[in-house]
Amino acid sequence: MKNLLLAALLCCSGYLYAQNLPPVAIEDKKMDANLAGRGPAALTIKIKNLPDSVKKVNIKYTVVQLAGSFQATKYTETDAGGSAKIILDQNLPYQQIWLSAGDYLYAGVYVNTGLTVTVDAQKVPKDGVYMMGEGVAYTGYDGELNTVMNKDVLFKKEQKEGLFNNLRTLCNSRKKYAADSFTCKTDSILKLLNNIDSEFIAGFPGYGWAVRNETLSDFYGNICLSYWNDTMPNQVFKELSAHQPLFTSNNGVGYYKYLGIYNVSKRSFKKENALTGAMKLFDSLYSQQRSDVLKLALLEPQKDNYASSYPLIISNIKTSWCKRLAINELTKARANQKRIDSVLALSKKLEKADIGVPLMRLPFDASLYRLDTVANIDDFILNLKSKFPDKALIIDFWATWCSPCLADLPYSKNLHEKNKDLPIEYIYLCTTSGSSIDLWKNRIGDLQIPGTHIYVNDKIIAKLKTAFNSEGGFPTYVVIDTNGKVNKKTIAFMQTLTRDSLKEIVGL
């Protein structure tokens, strides 16, 4: 009996010790072996003591990714027992998920092996819990890490946010300072951030590696962006390049993304050689593993040319787990394109085109609709194309709170008004997330944007983005050309378009 008890204690201590050990870095050579032998990670949400009037709880989760889009938003709901289980697709180390469980909880969680988030609906405050609070518990293999990391988010939150805001402001004005002066100022901010981390870590010494790694990923990502189209001092680049993210998180993935942008921004590649040039550059600067992770970040900006660019990226990736992710993205893109092509091919066969509940028509040639539910996402796409059978479509996914969206809308309006003779319909799909229908109407009325405006349930927005292989943030643009094909030429922002480039994009 003693032997069994001792064995159990050893297993338990080994389990807890493993949680406190720093994991293998994303770009470490050991990552191939680590990922090859394990199954997909799982996130379980359990909501207890729900009122009798609540039969299910909507779960929204946004997953941070290394391949494809930076983030992908999906939805599920709890079952009759108040539980929902999410199996992650990409099987990445400590993948961050931004989780909304009804009005009860909003939190960022890290899932590496398995995490259970339990919410006691009777104990949660009326306005819900942010990250960590009464009625919320994180358990399972990744439970202790998430408990600590969410406590860290709340620790001196305003002070840390203020320091990072100062850092971003400083980075945006870097060219106003001499190189040594700028580095001195950014280092002073990092020192203050490290002091706050040290104070927090004193209470959780086993997780100093996690807290400091996330802080450095965020800090160095900002430094990369500040030197866009310029050259860092050698010492700064050396220190920055020595950093290795441990998390597939906003900060970790952002670090790789911005490091790649920094390196490419300094080079003048010919348009036809830009992709090949970027990959050769990464190979010349970094280890094979880091280079291959940076190549994964090239998938998102190349998604509209996936048929030619994805195979090229895949052939240049040597690290097995990175190649596997890239191949999965190519498979998904091909399947999406095949399905969308088959849907659009039927567009002229419909006699009725339902794109939502008509609300009003405004005097500046704007038609407003509301779309709360769809039986089938393909039917909506088909209806949209059938509504305007002889026109190309420019679809703008936007949000009322999105500053880049609002900044770009006047350019879209100007483009529309100056090119009314072209057979193009401008369709604006605004998410309901974080907004209200009155605010949406006010935005349209204030900017006086002509075109077709639809206020769309955020679940439908997420499904549409997935269908068009356009997962990510706002604004996002999709073009369906005059032949009913999703055009492979992307729109970054409407303000970049001229009449000629507009005609080329829509196939005129």
N, C-alpha and C positions, 0 to 999 in steps of 0.2 A: 504493500500500500504506500509505504514511504517512497519507494522508487517511482511509482506512478505519479505521486504528488510532486516529486522533484522534477520529473520530466515535464509535467504540465507547467510548473513555474519557469523552467528553462525556455519552453516554447513561448510562453507569454512574454518573458523578458526579451527574448529575441525578436518578437513581433514589435514590441514597443521601441526597442533599440533600432530596428530597421526603419521605423518611421522617422527617427531623429537623425539618421545618417543622410548626408548630402547625396542626392542621386547622381547618376551619370549625366554629364552635360549633353545637350541635344546633339552637338557635333562631335562627341567623343566616338572613337573607333569602336567602343564596346556597344554602342547603341544598336548596331545591326543584330548582334546576338541577343540583346535584351528584348527587342521587339519581335524577333523571329519566333521566340518560344512562348509567347504569352497570348492569351485571348483578348478580346475587346474589353475595355473597361465599362463599368456600369454605374449609372447614377440612379438612385432610388429616392423618390419623394413620398413621404407618408404624412398625411394630414389627419390628425386625431380630433375627436370631439367636435365634429362639424355640426352646425345647427340642423334640425330636421328638414328645414326648408332648402338646404343646399345638398343637391344630389351628386354634384361633381364640381371639381375645381379646375379651371383652365391653367395649363402650365405653358409658359413661353420660355424658350431657352435659346440663347445665342451662343454658338460654339466658335471659339477662336481656332483658326486652322493655319497650318504651314503651307498647304498646297491648295490651289484654287483661290476662292475668295478669302479675304482676311477674316471675315466673320460670316456665319450662316445661321439664320434665324429659323427655328422650327417650333411647332406646337404639338402638344398632346393634352391629355386630361386624365384626371384620376378615375379609377374604377369605382365600383360600388363600395369597396372597402376603404376608399380614400387614398389609394396608392397609385403611383405611376412609375414605370421603370424605363429608363432611357439607355440604350446600348450605343456607345460611341462608334462612329464609322472609321475614323482614321487611326485609332490605336496609338496615340502619341503620348509622350511623357508629360504628366501633369498638365493635362489639357484644361484650359480655363473655360468655364461656362457661366454666362450671365443669366441667372435664373429668376423668373418671376412666378410665384405660386399664388395665383389669384391676387387678392389685395392683402394677403397675409405676410408675404416675404419677398424682398428683392435682395439678391446677394450674388457675389462673384465667388464661384467655387472652383477648386482644382480637383480633377478626377484622374488618378493614375491607375489604380487597381479597382477600387470600389468605394463608393461613398453613399451613405444614407442620410438624407436631410429629413428630420422629423419636426413637424410643426403642430403644436397644440393650439387649435383654434380658440379654445376658451381662455388661454393665457396670453395670447398675442395681443398687444395694444390695439386700440381701435383703428389707428392709422397705419398699422402693420409694422414690420420689423425691417430695418436696413442692415444687412450683413449679419449682425449678431444681436440677440436680445432675448427678453423673456419669452418663453414658449418655443424657442428654436434650439435644436440640438444637432450636431454633426457627429456621426458615428461611422463605424466600419474602418477598413484599413486606412483610408485617407481622412478619417474623422478628426483626429487630433490636429493634423496639419491645418485643416480648414478652420477649426476653432481658433487656433493661434493667428492665422493669417487674417481672418475677419476681425479679430480683436485689434490687430495691428492697423487695419484700415481705419478703425474708429479712434485709435490712439493719437491724440493731438492732431486730429483730422484737419482742422482749419489752418493750423500752423504749417503742416506739410503741404496742403494745397496752395497756400500763399507762397511758399518757397518755390514750388514748381511753376506757379504763375509768373513769379519773378524770373525764373530761369527761361521760360518761353519768351517773355518780353525781352530779356537780354539777348537771347539767341536771334530774335527777329531783327535786332539792331546791331548785330555783331560788327558790321563794317564801320560803325562809328568809333570803334575802339582799336587801339594797337593790339597786336596778337598777344603779347605778354599780359596786357591789362585785361583783355577779355578772358584769358585763361585764369588769371588771378580771381576775377569776379565769379566765374563759374565754379572754380574750386572752393571758394568761400561758401557758396550755396551748398555744394556737396558736403562740405564739412558740417554744416548745420543739419543737413538731412541725416548724416551719419550719427551725429550726436543724439538726435531723436530716436534713431534706430537702436543705438546702444542702450538708451534708457528703457526702451520697450523690451529689448532682448534680455536685459537683466532679470526680468520676470519669467522669461521662456528661453533659457540658454541653449536648449537643444535645437532651436529653430532659427538661430542667427543666420545660418547659411541661406535660408529661404528669404528672410526679410531683406538681407543685404543684396542678394542677387536680383530681386525684383526692383529694388531702388536703383541699382546700377544700370539695369536694362533700360529703365525709363530715362535716367539721366543721360546715358550715352546715346540713346536714340535721338534725344533733343540736340545733342552736340553734333551728330551726323547731319541733321537737317540744317543746322546753322551754317554749315560749310558747303551747302549746296552750290555747285558751279564754282567752287574755290578749292584751295588746298589747305588742309590742316597742318599745323606745326608738327614736325616729326614725333616729338615726345607725346603730344596729345593723341596722335594716330596710334602710336605704339601702345599707350595705356588703354585706349578704347578698343583696339583690336585684341588685346589680351582677355577681354571679358568674354565669358561663355554662358549664355542663358541656360537655365535649368528647367524653365517652364514654357509650355506652349500657351503663352498668355498674351494679352495686349502688349505688355512691356517686352516680353521675350521675342515674340514674332515681329513686333514693331522695330526692335533693335536690328534684326536681320534685314528687314524691309528697308529701313532708312540707311543702313550701311551700304546695301546694294545701290540705292539711289545716289548716295554720295559718290561712290566710286565711278558710276556710269556718268553722272552729271559733269564730271571734269573732262570727259573724253568727247571728241567730235567724230562720231561714227556716221558713215553714210547710211541713209535710211534702210537700204537693202541689206546692209551688213550689221545693223544695230544689234540684233539678237545674238548672232555669232560672236560679234565683237565683245559684247558684255560677258558671255560665258568664257571666252578666252581670257578676258581680263581677270575674272574671278579665279580661274585656274592658276594664273600667274602670281596672284597676290596671296592666296590662302591655301590651307591644307585641302585635300580632296573632299573631306567631309564638310568643311565650312563652305567651300565652293558649291557643293551640291545642294546644301540648304539654301544658299543664295539663289541658285537656279530655280528652286521651287517657287521663290517669290516672283519669278518672271512669268509664271503661268497666268496670274490674274490679268496683267496688262495685255497679254497675248491671247485672251480667251476668244476674241472675235476673229482671230486668224488661227484658231486651234488646229484645223485640219493640216496645216503646213508647219506651224510653229511648235505644237506639242510634241510631235514625233522628233523634231530636231532637238528639243530640250531633253527628251527622254534618252536619245542616243548619246547625249553628252554627260549624262549622270552615271556615275560609277557606283555610288553608295547604294546598296540594295534596298534599304527601307525608303530612301528618297525616290528611287526609280519606281518602286511599287506605288507610292502615292501619286506620282506623275502619271503612271499608266492608268490608275483608277480615275483620275481626272479626265483623261482622254476618252476612256470608255463612257463615262458619264456625259461628257459633252457630245459625243457621237449619238448616244441614245436620245438625249434631249433634242438634238437637231433633227433626227429622224422623225421623232414624234411631232415636233412643231411643223415640219414640212408637210407631214400627212394631214395635219389639222388644217393648215392654211390652204392646202390644195382643194379643200371642200368649201371654201368660203363663199363662192358664188352660188352654191346650191341652196342656201338658206333664203326663205322668204321673209322671215321676221328676225330682227337682230336686237336682242335684249341686252343692254349693257348697264342696266341698273334702273332704279326708280327715278323718273324725270322730276326734277325739283323746280327749275326755272330757267328762263332764257334772259340774259342780260343785254342791254343795248349796245355793248361793244362786241357783239357777236360771240358771246360765250354761253355754252349750254352746260348746265349743272345737273349731275346725277348723283345718286347715292347707291352704293353696292354693299350690302351687309352679308349676303350669302350667295354661294353658287353651288349648284349640284355637282358640277364638274368643271375643273379649271380649263380644260380644252374647249368646252362649249363657250366659255366666256371669250377666249381668244378668237374662236371662230366667229362669234357674234360681232366682236370688235372689227374684224376685217370685213365682214359682210355688211356692216353698217356703212362702210366707206369703200365699196368694191373697186372703184376706179382711182383710188388714191394711195399714195405711200403714207405710212404712219410713222410719226416720231413720238415715241412713248416716253414720258418724263415721270419717273418715280421720285416723289418729293415729300417733304414734311413741312408743316407750318413753323416748326422750331429750328429748321435746318438753315443756318446762315449762308452756306454756299449755294443752297437751292434758291433762297430769296435773292441773292446777289445775281444769280444767272437768269432768273425769270424775265427781267426787263430786256435782256439780250434776245431771249426767245421771242418775246413780244415784237421787238424791232425786226427780227428776221422774218417773222410771220407777216407783218404789215408791209414790208418791202418786197415780199415775194408772193403776194396773193395770187398771182397768175399761175403759180406752180400747183400741180395736183397733189398737195400734201395736207394731211390732217394732223394737227398738233393735239396730242392727248395727254392730259395731265392727271396722273393717278396719285392722289394724296393719301397717305396712311392716316388711319384714325388714331394710331398710337401717339400718346402725348398731346393730343389736340382735342378740339371740339368742332362740331359742324358749323357753329357760329363763327369761330375763329377762322376756319377755312374759308367761309364766305367772305369774311372781312378782308382776308389776304387777297382774294381774287378781286374783290371790289376796289381795294386800295390800289393794286397794281394794274387793274383793268387789262387782264390777259385774255385775248380772244382764244377760242378753241373749245375742245371738249374736256370738261373737268369732271372727274369722278372721285367722290369721297369714299375710299375703299377700306373695308375692314382689314386690319393689319395681317390677319391670318391669310387672307387672299393675296395681299401684297407679297408675303413671303413665298407662297406657292407660285405666283406669277414669276417672281425673280428666279426661282429654281427652274421653272419651265423654260425660261429664256436663257438659262445658264448665266445669269447676271446677279448672282448673290452678292451681297455687300451692303454698303451704306447708302446714303443719299447725298447728292442726286445720283441716279443711275438712268442711263438712256438706252433705249432699244429702238432699232430702226427696222421696219418691215417695208421692203422696197415695193415698187410698182408691180412687180411680178409675183408678189406674195411670198417673198423669201426674206428670212431674217438676214439683214446685211451684215457682213463680217467686218465692216469698218466701224470702229467705235467712235462715239462722241464723248469726249472728256467733259467739255463744257460748251454750251451753245454759243458763248461769246467768241469762240475760236472760229466759227463758221462764217464763210462768205457765200454769196450766191452760187459761185462755181463749185465750192466744196459741198454745199448743200445738195446741189443737183447730182453730184457724183455719188454722194452717200445714199440718196434715195433711188438711184438707178435711172436718172433722167438724162 
